[in-house]
């Protein structure tokens, strides 16, 4: 096997290209399922390489904007490396030479960097002197940030199309603006959350604000529902099980003296394990029964999103081995990443997999977090990302030679 130090040196030589790719993608961000230019750029870049099979489009990837590169060198297992490509509906506030040229759309989560890093992996792995026995699939996935009308994101479509059917293990990484370069978050087990959303409608009779006793008031009912909802994580769920319920939107009424007939609301539920996920849903349904006891009616819809990201212990160990070999001076934070969601969780349910978070923040990090209009990264970490992904893949193939 090629040593990780050789990979690191070769990745560092690609710095200019990595930065160029990332900055181009940053200037032309595209929303979920709309990544046509991004997919075209990735496809054309991959097709310039030797020894790589390129799949693109709905027929070959299950999505219109998906791209997959396949590099096979001899017989052996199949390893998948994944990058997401979509951007967010955010107006960028940075003033740089590579600021987004698309109004109201921005790479505020680092997917431009993820895509550039995976392109770097493709270049590195396609070189003749990088030897391995097996196959490496490079999954350039659309639509991580948002689901379509069927509730599915890009990872679900890739899985349904069979792109992981022959895969033994998968790796991914994510930018972390809260940590500076030299820091990595890596954790085995549940590391990001199950993501569920809910929408509810509470109905009463409404009436005149001066005569509330003559009708039923959904706003009054809402006051009890909110208290009960916020008590679920702290009083109905074990404190040893991470759980959150947040209400993000409430709409009702349009006048100072009219009690509305209807209140609508929506929010999110987050958890780490399946049992807590089930219990949160059960408790929420019971909470809305309060409406019936107060003379109102309600409708509650719950949508299940991404599953928790459950990092496989062996995949994490492979990452750790590469870090120890080439990044021994890096500080590894071995703790869960938080209650955010990540649709790589779907892939981690299908095959053993691990995602790490790579410190990419600046010294001045105020208001530069994920999904914020001043998000940006220190591009010095781009070659490091290439080395970590290729290193983990090659080490797995070395340890599992046929």
Protein Blocks (a to p, Z undefined) as FASTA:
>chain_A
ZZfklmmmmmmmmmmmmmmmmmmmmmmgcdehilmmmmmmmmmmmmmpghiacdedjkln
opakbccddddedjdddddddddfbdcddddfbdcfkbcfbghiacfeopmmmmmmmmmm
mmmmmpmklcceddddddddehklbccfkopafklmmmmnopmmmpcbdcdddddfkbce
hiacddedjfbdcddddddddddebpafklmmlmccfklmmmmmmmmmmmmmmmmgcfkl
gcddddfbdcedjbfkbccfbdcdddddddfbfklmmmmmmmmmmmmmmmmmnopacddd
dddddddddddfklmmmmmmmmmmmmmmbccddddfbjcdcfklmmmmmpgcddddddfb
dfblghiaghiakbccdfklmmmmmmmmmmmmmmmmmmmcZZ
